Amino acid sequence: MKRKIFRAIIVLLALMGIVLIVIRSLPITYNGLELPTPPQVAPDIVLPPAAWLIVDDKAVLASYGSSCTPTLVFGMGCGTMPEPWDRPDLVTVTLSAEKSAVIVIASTAIQEFHATVQPWAERSDSVPSTLHELKTERKRGINKTVYTLEPLDDASDMLLEVTVNYNRGSASYYWRLNPASTAQPAFSPFQAVYLVKHPGQLSLDDLQAHPEVAVTGSFDDFKQHAQTKVALWIDKNAIELLDQQWLREAPQKYYPLALVGYNEPLYAFRDALPVAQIEGPAMDWSTMTLEPGFSIWMIRAETGSSLSAFMNGYNQMPSVQGILDITNALLEGRTR
């Protein structure tokens, strides 16, 4: 009899474990609102739990800051991101004064949670600091933890930062609140800027039919257009015009990058235009047909020990619309 009871308890515990795993694997929602899915990254990249800021019926996924996450090999892997003021891709949210907002974290293993706001114009090294920590109320669910923030006193242009210590690891998250109408736009009026020494791989007629692409033969002009987020196109004939170190620096290293003229991405971004520490076998490129075509690269996620990126080559005659279709999708966060 005792053995039967023991077996029944084991079966019950196993069923409860299965149910809990299934529930925790379901999409995270808040009051019936399905929250946006975090971006996909390579299997070897470990991102911290996602965080969303919810205002009314709109949920905005946070921009990741610095983080430390458990890894199988090193125990704990830590990585940093550029300061929020240096990130044109930082997410923005409108939050009125006296309106309460909610933050949802996709974890229940939280030891400490802090939410602070400060004027956007005041960088982290400003003196004196007007950093203000918000009071919060916590409610824990099966697969998430919900924090209700105290209302703001005003609706000025501010940075909201959330720092979380988990049972294992830590992370920070950012949102820019109420960006001022006079602030620099987060995106360029152009969809792409093309650095080229004519004649390039794209015809003048094709380029003239697409005013959304800025065309220049000057690296200084190219850099000027990159002050706001835009796809960077480089003709293979114009590589010598570049300061390649500038291309590896934030924030532009997180922009979509197209090398027009080569259809083999490993050759394009490891050998012709090295943009990162890309590993791969030694290749005899003389045995391969590298032209015509174009290749595209964009960093999706980066930590101190690993990097996840979009990298693809296209063996076709390059056209402005064909490249725009891909770089625009990357600018908008759509997976292709």
N, C-alpha and C positions, 0 to 999 in steps of 0.2 A: 504493500500500500504506500509506504514512504517513497519507494522507488518511482511509483507512478506519479505521485505528487511532485517529486523532484523533476521528472521528465516534463510534466505539464508546465512547471515554472520555467524550465529552460526554453520550451517551445514558445511560451508567452513572451519571454524576454526577447527571443529572436524575432518574433513578429513585431514587437514594439520597435526594435532596432531598425527593421526593414521599413516600417511605416515612417519612422523619423527620417531615415535617409531619403525616402521618396519625397516627403514634404519639403525637406531642405533643398532638394534639387529642383523644385518647382520655381517658375519665374517669380521674382519678388514683386509684390504689389503693396499699395498703400491706399486703404479705403476704396478698393476697387480700381484704382489707377495703376496700370501696368507700367513699371519703371523702365526707362531706356536700357538696352543691353550694353554692357561695357564693350570696348573694342576688342576684337580677337587678336591674340598675339601668338608667337611661336610657342611650342610645348615647353621649351627650356626657359621661357620667361615667366616669372612668378610675380604677378601684380598683387598689391594689397587689396582687401575687400573694397568693393565699389561704394561710393557715397553719392547721394542725391539731395539736392535742395528743392523742396516743394513749396510753391507759392500758389495758392488757390488750386487750380486743377492742372498745373504745369510742373513737371518734374525735370530738373536739369542735372545731368551727370557732372560731377566735379572734374576739374583739371587736377591731375595728380601732382603732388609736390614730392619732397624727399620721402624715402621709405626704407624700411628694413624688413625683409621677409625671410621666413625659414627656407633653407635649401638643403637638399640631400647631401651634397658634397661638402660645402663649406660651413654648414650649420646655420649661418645667417648671412644673407647677401644684402648689402646696402647700396643705394643709388641716390643721386641728386638730380634735380631738374633746375633749369634756369630760374632766376628770380621772377616772380609774377609780373613785374613791371617790364621785363624783357621778353614777354611771351605774347605775341600778337594773336595767338590762338586761345588765349584764356577765355573761358566761358563767362558770359554776362547774364545777369538776371535783374529784372525790375522788381524792387521791393519797396512798397509805400511805407511811409511813417505810420506808426501805431498798428501795423499789420503783423500778425504773428506768422512765422514760417516754420517749416519742419525739415529736419535733416534725418535721412534714413541711411543707416550703415548696414551693409550686407554681412553682418557678423553678430554673434551673441557673446563672443569671447573678448569683451572690452573691459579693460581695467581702469583707464582714465580717458576722459573726453573733455576737450576745451574748445570753445568757439569764441573767436575774437574778431573785432572789426577795427579798422583804422582808416583815416582819410586816404584815398587813392594817391593823392599828390605827395603824401609823406612816405618815403621809402623806409625800409627797415632800419637803416642807420641814422635816421633823422633824430635830432635832439631839439626840444624835448619830445618825448613820445606821447601820443594821445591814444595809445592802444587801450581798447575797452573790452573786457571779457563779459560775454553775455551769460545771463542766467538761463538754465535749461531745466526741463522736466523730462525724465527718461521713462520709456515704456519698452519692455523687452518682448519680442515675439519669438516664434519658432525658428525663423531663419533670418531675423533682422532685429536691429535695435533702433528705436525711434526717439529722437530728441526734439522737443518743442522749444523754440528759441523765444526769449523775451522780445517784444516789439522794439523796433528802433525808434529813437527820438526824432530823427529826421531822415529824409530820403536823398541825402547827398551821395556823391561819387565815393564809394568805399571799397575796400578789400575785405572780404570775409575769409578767414582762415580757420580751418578745423584741424586740430591735432589729436591723434588717437594713439594710445598705448594698448596694444592687444596682449593677450596672454603670451603670445610669441610674436614679437615684431612691433613695428610702429609705422605710422604714415601721417602725412599731412595732405590737405585738400584745399583747393582755392575756388572762389567765385568772385567776380567783380560785380558789385552792386551799383545799379543806377549810373552807368557811365555817362559822363557829362556830354552834352550835345556838341561841345566845342572840342572834345577829345579827338585825337587822331583816329580815323576809322580803322577797325580791325582788319579790313581787307582792302586791297588795292582796287581802284576803278577798273583796272585791267585784270584779265583772268590769267595772263601769262606775260612774261617778258623774255624776248629771244635775243641772245647775244650771237652775232653772226658777222663773218667776213664774206661779203658778197664776191662771187656767187656762192650761195649756201645750198643746203639740201632742200629747202622749201622755196618754191618759186615766188617771185615778186607779185605775180597776179594772185596767187593763193593768199599771200600775206595781206595784200591790199583789200581782199574780200573779207578780212577778219579784223576790224578795228579794235576788237577786244584784246588783241595781242600787240604789245608794245615791241617795236623792233629797234635795236641799237647796235652800233659797232664799237661802242665805248664802254669799258668796264665801269667807269665812274657813273655813267647813266644807268647801267645795269644795277649797281648797288643802290642807287637812289630809288629805283622802282621797288627794290626788295625791302624798303623800310616798312612796308605793310605786307601782309601775307599774300603771296602770289606764286604761281608755278614758275620755276626757273628753267628755261630752255637754253641749251648751249649747242651750237653747231659744232661738229667735229673740227671744222676749219678755224674755230675761234677759241679752242682750248688754250692756246698760247697767250690769249688776252687776259686770262683769269689770274686772280690771286687765289690759288687753290686752298690756302690756309683759311682765308675768309669764308670759303664755301663750307668748311668743316666747323665753323663757329655758330653758336646760337645767336639769334633765332632761326637764321636762314637754313641751317642744316636740317631743320624739321619741315622744310617746304618740299613739295613734289619737285623732283629734278629730272629733266629729260635730256639725254644726250642724243642729238639728232645726227644720224649717219651710220650708226652701228646697231646691228640687230642682236648681238650677243651680249647680254648684260654683265657676265663675268668679265669679259674683255673691256666693256665700256667703263665699269665702275671699280675694277681692281687694277687694270693696267693702263687704259687710256686716260681716265680721270679718277684717280684714287680718292674716294670720298670717305672711306672708313676702313677699319681693319677687316677686310673681307678675305676669308681663307678659301682655298680651293686648289685643285691639282695643277701642276705645271702643264701648260697646253702649248701645242705647236699650232699657233694661229694661222700659219701660212698654209695649212691644209684645210682651212675652213673658209666659208664664204661669209664675211662679216658685213657686207653691204649688199643691197640698200636696207634701210630700216631705221629703227630708233629703239632706245632702251630707257626705262623709267625706274627711278629709285625714290623711296621716301621712308624715313625712320618712323616706325609706329610707336615703339616703346623702347626706353633705354634705362638701364640701371648701371651701377658701378662695375658690374661683372658681365653683363650681357646686353645684347641689342637685338631687337626684332624690327625687320624692315620689309617693305614691299619692294621687290626687284623682279622686273620682267623685261623680256625683249620681244620685238615685233618685226618679223621678217616680211616686210611689205614696203611699197613705195611710201615714204613719209608724206603726210598731208597735215595741214593745220588742224582741220576738224578731227582727224583721227587721233592726234596727240591731245587735243583739247578734251575729247570725250573721256580720256583716262585721267589726265591731271585734274580736271574739274571734279571728277568723282572722288579723287583723293582729297582735294581741298574741302569737299563737303562731307568727308568722313564715310563715304559709301564704299563698300568692298567690291572690287572687280576681280 
